[in-house]
Amino acid sequence: MIQSLKNLFTKRSNIMGRKKLANSTKFLNALLRGETITWAQARTTFNLQRPRAVVEKLREDGHCVYANKSVKNGTTYRIGKPSKEIIAAGLAAIDGVYA
């Protein structure tokens, strides 16, 4: 019993503190705060090697991530509300699966 209490207090660093957030989670949190993030910012600020792959994963998880392309800013990402067309396409895809 005393030995287990000693182990508990000596291994304190293992149970204290916060877990480090993944870079993709930081990217998602920034998008959810309403920020618009460029491809270059995703690579440098959030240390994402392949931002496009992270965006695809977020879309698979159900987030509506828009990619806007412009000559001036390049590709920018933002989270938005899905349009009626996107919802209709999703429902049509589900009907095709269950038909």
C-alpha positions as CSV (number, residue, x, y, z in Angstrom):
1,M,0.0,0.0,0.0
2,I,2.7,2.5,1.0
3,Q,4.7,1.5,-2.1
4,S,1.8,2.2,-4.4
5,L,1.3,5.6,-2.8
6,K,5.0,6.4,-3.4
7,N,4.7,5.3,-7.0
8,L,1.6,7.6,-7.4
9,F,3.5,10.7,-6.1
10,T,6.8,9.9,-8.0
11,K,5.0,9.5,-11.3
12,R,3.1,12.7,-10.9
13,S,4.4,14.2,-14.1
14,N,2.6,11.5,-16.1
15,I,-0.8,12.4,-14.7
16,M,-0.5,16.2,-14.6
17,G,-0.8,18.7,-17.4
18,R,-2.7,18.9,-20.6
19,K,-2.3,16.8,-23.7
20,K,-0.9,18.6,-26.7
21,L,-3.4,19.5,-29.4
22,A,-2.8,18.1,-32.8
23,N,-2.0,20.6,-35.5
24,S,-5.1,19.6,-37.4
25,T,-7.2,20.3,-34.3
26,K,-5.6,23.8,-34.0
27,F,-6.5,24.4,-37.7
28,L,-10.1,23.3,-37.1
29,N,-10.4,25.5,-34.0
30,A,-9.2,28.5,-36.0
31,L,-11.7,27.8,-38.8
32,L,-14.5,27.4,-36.2
33,R,-13.6,30.8,-34.7
34,G,-14.4,32.3,-38.1
35,E,-10.9,32.8,-39.4
36,T,-10.1,32.5,-43.1
37,I,-6.8,30.7,-43.5
38,T,-4.6,30.6,-46.6
39,W,-2.8,27.6,-47.8
40,A,0.5,29.1,-46.9
41,Q,-0.7,29.9,-43.4
42,A,-1.9,26.3,-43.0
43,R,1.6,25.1,-43.9
44,T,3.6,27.6,-41.7
45,T,1.3,28.6,-38.8
46,F,-0.3,25.2,-38.2
47,N,2.7,23.1,-39.6
48,L,0.5,21.1,-41.9
49,Q,2.5,19.3,-44.6
50,R,-0.6,18.6,-46.8
51,P,-3.4,21.1,-45.9
52,R,-5.6,19.6,-48.7
53,A,-5.6,16.2,-47.0
54,V,-6.5,17.8,-43.6
55,V,-9.4,19.6,-45.3
56,E,-10.6,16.4,-46.9
57,K,-10.5,14.7,-43.5
58,L,-12.5,17.5,-41.9
59,R,-15.1,17.2,-44.7
60,E,-15.4,13.5,-44.1
61,D,-16.0,14.3,-40.4
62,G,-19.0,16.4,-41.4
63,H,-17.5,20.0,-41.4
64,C,-18.5,22.2,-44.4
65,V,-15.0,23.5,-45.3
66,Y,-15.0,25.8,-48.4
67,A,-11.9,26.3,-50.5
68,N,-11.8,29.6,-52.3
69,K,-9.2,30.2,-55.0
70,S,-8.1,33.6,-56.2
71,V,-5.2,35.0,-58.1
72,K,-4.3,37.5,-55.4
73,N,-4.5,35.3,-52.2
74,G,-4.2,31.8,-53.7
75,T,-6.3,29.1,-51.9
76,T,-8.1,30.1,-48.7
77,Y,-10.1,27.9,-46.4
78,R,-13.1,28.8,-44.3
79,I,-16.0,27.0,-42.6
80,G,-19.5,27.8,-43.7
81,K,-23.0,26.7,-43.6
82,P,-23.9,24.1,-46.2
83,S,-26.0,25.4,-49.1
84,K,-29.3,23.8,-50.1
85,E,-27.6,22.3,-53.1
86,I,-25.0,20.5,-51.0
87,I,-27.7,19.1,-48.7
88,A,-29.8,18.0,-51.7
89,A,-26.8,16.3,-53.2
90,G,-26.1,14.4,-50.0
91,L,-29.7,13.3,-49.7
92,A,-29.6,12.1,-53.3
93,A,-26.5,10.2,-52.6
94,I,-28.1,8.5,-49.6
95,D,-31.2,7.7,-51.7
96,G,-29.0,6.1,-54.3
97,V,-27.4,3.9,-51.7
98,Y,-30.7,2.7,-50.2
99,A,-32.6,2.4,-53.4
